[in-house]
Amino acid sequence: MNTISQPSILRGVCDCHVHVIGPHDQYPLVPMRSYTPMHATATDLVAMMRRSGVDRAVVVQPSVLGLDNRCSLDALEHLASQGLQGRAVAVLPDTTSASELDDLHRAGVRGLRVNLQSNAGASLTQAREALQSAIRLCERHAWHVQLFVDRQMVQALATDIETAPVKVVLDHFAGLSVSECDDESSLAVLRLFGSGNTYIKLSGNYRVTDDAFDLNLADLARRLAIINPENLVWGSDWPHTPKHAGQAEHHPTIKAYREIDTHRLFRTVFDWFEPPLAQRVLVHNPARLYDFSG
C-alpha cells in the first residue's frame, strides 16, 4: 500500500460504475431478464459511498430495468440531497427526441449504454446497429457510449469505435484476460485504447478473474496505464451483480448479490498504481469524462 496516498485524503473520488435497483414496486423490473436482483437502493448507495470515501458516482442503467431510467435519475437527486455528486449512463430507444435528450442532460445523463452481455446472443449486425444508434443520440450533447461486450465483439466493431464522433467507454476491463493478453482480439482492444478515443473502465474484477482481488489484475491494470493513463477510470460495479447465465427468461428467481468488500476494491487501486496515477484514475479522468466540476 502506498502510505502517502490513503483513500481518506483524496477528494473528488468517483466510482464510475454502480447500479441502483429498487424498490421493485416503485421501479418494476422488465419481465424478461437474465436475473432477478435484490434491492440496492439510492440510500444503500450513499451508505456504500460514505464507507468507501467516495464523493462521486456514475449510476449505470442495469439490464433488468430496460428503458425505464427513472430509478437511476432519481438516485442522482438523492445523491445531491446528501451532498454527493452523481452522473448517469442511460439506456434509450433510438426514437428519443431532441427535447428528451436535453432534459436528460440537465438531469445528469452523460452517456448511453449498449449492453450485449447481460442478455447474450446479439449478432454483429445487431451490435453495430445498437452502437450506431447510441452514437447518433450521444452526438447532441457529446455524451459517450458505454459498451459492454466481450473483446471479440470489440475487435469486430473496431472500425465503428475508432471512427465514432463521440468517446467510447469499454466496460469491465474491456473483456480482457489476466492470463492471455496477446491473442488477436486482445491486441485489437489495446490498439483501440491507444488511439485516444476509447476509455477502459477498471471494473467488474470478478468478471475477469474468479477472485475479485486476484493479484494478476495489477499487471493488467498497469499494462493499460502504460498505454493510455489519461483514459482509465475505475468502478466498483456495486452492488455486485449475482452470477447468471446471460440468457433472458420470464421472471427468474431472485438471487443474492456477490459478497465482495466494495471498500477493499477501492483501496486495491492504490496497490495497482503509484499515488499520482491513482489520483488521475480516481479523480481527474472521471471528472473530465463525466463533466464533474468543483
C-alpha positions in Angstrom: 0.0 0.0 0.0 1.2 3.5 -0.9 1.0 5.0 2.6 1.1 8.6 1.3 -2.0 8.1 -0.8 -4.6 6.7 1.6 -8.0 7.0 0.1 -9.2 9.2 3.0 -7.1 12.1 1.9 -8.4 12.2 -1.7 -11.2 14.5 -2.6 -13.4 14.1 -5.7 -13.0 10.3 -5.9 -15.5 8.8 -8.4 -16.9 5.3 -8.5 -17.7 5.2 -12.2 -19.8 2.1 -12.2 -22.7 1.5 -9.8 -26.3 0.3 -10.2 -29.3 1.4 -8.2 -32.2 -1.1 -8.2 -35.5 -0.9 -6.3 -37.7 -0.9 -4.5 -39.3 -3.1 -7.2 -42.8 -1.9 -6.5 -41.7 1.6 -7.4 -39.2 0.7 -10.2 -40.5 -2.5 -11.8 -38.1 -5.0 -13.4 -38.7 -6.0 -17.0 -40.5 -9.4 -17.2 -37.8 -10.9 -19.5 -34.4 -10.7 -17.8 -31.4 -12.8 -17.1 -31.5 -12.4 -13.3 -33.7 -11.1 -10.5 -31.7 -8.9 -8.1 -32.4 -7.9 -4.6 -32.9 -4.2 -3.7 -29.9 -1.9 -3.9 -31.5 1.5 -3.3 -30.1 5.0 -3.5 -30.0 5.1 0.3 -27.8 1.9 0.2 -25.6 3.6 -2.4 -25.0 6.6 -0.2 -24.1 4.3 2.7 -21.5 2.5 0.5 -20.0 5.7 -0.7 -19.7 7.0 2.8 -17.9 3.8 3.9 -15.5 3.9 1.0 -14.7 7.6 1.0 -16.2 8.2 -2.5 -17.6 11.6 -3.3 -19.0 10.9 -6.8 -20.8 8.1 -8.5 -21.9 7.2 -12.0 -25.2 5.3 -11.9 -25.3 2.9 -14.8 -28.7 1.6 -16.1 -28.9 -2.1 -15.4 -30.4 -4.5 -18.0 -33.2 -5.6 -15.6 -34.7 -2.1 -15.7 -34.8 -1.9 -19.5 -35.6 1.5 -20.9 -37.1 2.9 -17.7 -34.3 5.2 -16.4 -36.3 6.7 -13.5 -34.5 4.7 -10.8 -31.1 6.0 -12.0 -32.3 9.5 -12.4 -34.0 9.6 -9.0 -30.8 8.3 -7.5 -28.9 11.3 -8.8 -31.4 13.6 -7.0 -30.9 11.6 -3.8 -27.1 11.9 -4.1 -27.3 15.6 -4.5 -29.6 15.9 -1.4 -26.8 14.1 0.6 -24.1 16.5 -0.6 -22.7 14.0 -3.2 -22.3 14.3 -6.9 -23.7 11.9 -9.5 -24.0 11.3 -13.2 -26.0 8.6 -15.1 -25.4 6.4 -18.0 -28.8 5.6 -19.5 -30.4 3.2 -22.0 -32.7 4.8 -24.6 -34.7 3.9 -27.7 -33.4 5.3 -30.9 -36.7 7.3 -31.2 -35.7 9.5 -28.3 -36.4 13.1 -29.2 -34.0 16.1 -29.0 -36.1 17.7 -26.2 -35.9 14.5 -24.2 -32.2 14.3 -24.6 -32.0 17.9 -23.4 -34.0 17.1 -20.3 -31.8 14.1 -19.6 -28.6 16.1 -20.0 -29.9 18.6 -17.4 -30.8 15.7 -15.1 -27.2 14.5 -15.3 -27.0 11.9 -18.0 -23.6 11.9 -19.7 -23.6 8.6 -21.6 -25.7 5.8 -23.1 -25.0 2.1 -22.5 -25.0 -0.6 -25.1 -25.1 -3.9 -23.2 -24.9 -7.1 -25.2 -23.5 -9.3 -22.4 -26.3 -9.4 -19.8 -28.6 -10.9 -22.4 -26.1 -12.6 -24.8 -26.7 -13.6 -28.3 -26.6 -10.4 -30.4 -25.3 -10.8 -33.9 -22.6 -8.5 -35.3 -25.2 -6.7 -37.3 -27.4 -6.1 -34.3 -24.4 -4.9 -32.3 -23.4 -2.5 -35.0 -26.9 -1.1 -35.3 -27.2 -0.7 -31.5 -23.8 1.1 -31.3 -24.6 3.4 -34.2 -28.0 4.2 -32.8 -26.4 5.2 -29.4 -23.7 7.2 -31.2 -26.4 9.3 -33.0 -28.2 10.1 -29.8 -24.9 10.9 -27.9 -23.7 13.4 -30.5 -26.2 16.1 -29.4 -24.5 16.7 -26.1 -21.1 15.0 -26.7 -22.1 12.1 -24.4 -20.1 8.9 -24.6 -21.2 5.4 -25.5 -20.6 2.8 -22.8 -20.1 -0.6 -24.5 -20.5 -3.9 -22.6 -19.4 -6.7 -25.0 -16.6 -9.3 -25.0 -13.3 -8.5 -26.5 -14.1 -10.5 -29.7 -17.0 -8.2 -30.3 -14.9 -5.2 -29.6 -12.5 -6.4 -32.3 -15.4 -6.9 -34.8 -16.6 -3.3 -34.0 -13.1 -1.8 -34.1 -13.7 0.5 -37.1 -17.0 1.7 -35.7 -15.4 2.5 -32.4 -12.3 4.2 -33.8 -14.2 6.4 -36.1 -17.0 7.3 -33.7 -17.6 11.0 -33.3 -18.0 10.5 -29.6 -16.0 8.8 -26.9 -16.5 5.1 -26.3 -16.0 3.5 -22.9 -15.4 -0.2 -22.7 -16.9 -1.8 -19.6 -15.2 -4.2 -17.2 -11.6 -4.2 -18.3 -12.9 -4.4 -21.9 -13.3 -8.1 -21.5 -9.5 -8.6 -21.4 -8.0 -11.6 -19.6 -5.3 -11.7 -16.9 -3.8 -14.9 -18.4 -4.0 -14.1 -22.2 -3.4 -10.6 -23.4 -1.6 -11.3 -26.7 -4.4 -13.0 -28.7 -5.7 -11.2 -31.7 -8.8 -9.8 -30.1 -6.9 -8.5 -27.0 -4.4 -6.8 -29.2 -7.2 -5.2 -31.1 -8.6 -3.8 -27.9 -5.2 -2.5 -26.8 -4.7 -0.8 -30.2 -8.1 0.9 -29.8 -7.3 2.0 -26.3 -4.1 3.6 -27.5 -5.9 5.5 -30.2 -7.2 8.1 -27.8 -11.0 7.9 -28.4 -11.5 4.8 -26.3 -11.7 4.6 -22.5 -11.4 1.4 -20.4 -13.2 1.1 -17.1 -11.3 -0.9 -14.5 -14.5 -2.5 -13.1 -16.1 -5.9 -12.7 -12.9 -7.5 -11.4 -14.8 -10.8 -10.8 -15.8 -10.8 -14.5 -12.1 -11.0 -15.4 -11.0 -13.5 -12.7 -12.8 -15.7 -10.2 -11.2 -13.8 -7.4 -12.0 -10.1 -7.4 -8.7 -9.4 -5.6 -6.5 -11.6 -7.9 -3.0 -10.1 -7.8 -2.7 -10.7 -11.5 -5.2 -7.8 -12.0 -2.4 -5.4 -11.0 -0.3 -6.5 -14.0 -3.3 -6.0 -16.4 -4.2 -2.6 -14.9 -0.6 -1.4 -15.1 -0.2 -2.5 -18.7 -3.3 -0.5 -19.6 -1.9 2.5 -17.7 1.3 2.4 -19.7 -0.7 2.5 -23.0 -3.1 5.4 -22.1 -3.2 6.6 -18.5 -5.5 9.5 -19.4 -8.3 7.2 -20.5 -8.6 4.9 -17.5 -11.4 5.2 -14.9 -12.3 2.9 -12.0 -15.7 1.4 -10.9 -16.7 -0.9 -8.1 -19.6 -2.5 -10.0 -21.6 -2.2 -6.8 -23.8 -3.9 -5.7 -22.0 -6.8 -7.5 -24.5 -8.5 -9.8 -25.3 -12.1 -9.0 -23.9 -14.8 -11.2 -26.2 -15.7 -14.1 -26.1 -17.4 -17.5 -26.7 -14.2 -19.6 -29.9 -15.7 -21.1 -33.2 -13.9 -20.6 -36.1 -15.8 -19.1 -39.5 -14.9 -17.7 -39.3 -13.7 -14.1 -36.3 -15.7 -13.0 -35.9 -16.4 -9.3 -34.3 -13.8 -7.1 -30.6 -14.1 -6.5 -28.3 -12.6 -3.8 -25.5 -10.2 -4.8 -21.9 -11.4 -4.6 -20.4 -10.8 -1.3 -17.5 -8.5 -2.1 -15.9 -5.8 0.1 -16.5 -2.7 -2.0 -14.2 -0.5 0.1 -11.4 -3.1 -0.4 -12.0 -2.9 -4.1 -11.4 0.9 -3.9 -8.3 0.5 -1.9 -6.9 -2.0 -4.4 -6.4 0.9 -6.9 -3.7 2.1 -4.5 -1.9 -1.2 -4.8 -2.1 -1.1 -8.5 -0.8 2.4 -9.1 1.6 5.0 -7.6 -0.2 7.9 -5.9 -0.2 10.4 -8.9 -1.6 7.8 -11.2 -4.2 6.5 -8.7 -5.4 10.1 -8.3 -5.6 10.5 -12.1 -7.7 7.3 -12.4 -10.0 8.0 -9.4 -10.4 11.8 -9.7 -9.1 13.6 -12.8 -10.0 11.3 -15.6 -13.7 10.7 -14.5 -14.1 14.5 -13.8 -13.2 15.1 -17.4 -15.2 12.2 -18.9 -18.4 12.7 -16.9 -18.3 16.5 -16.7 -17.9 16.9 -13.0 -17.0 20.3 -11.5 -15.9 21.6 -8.2 
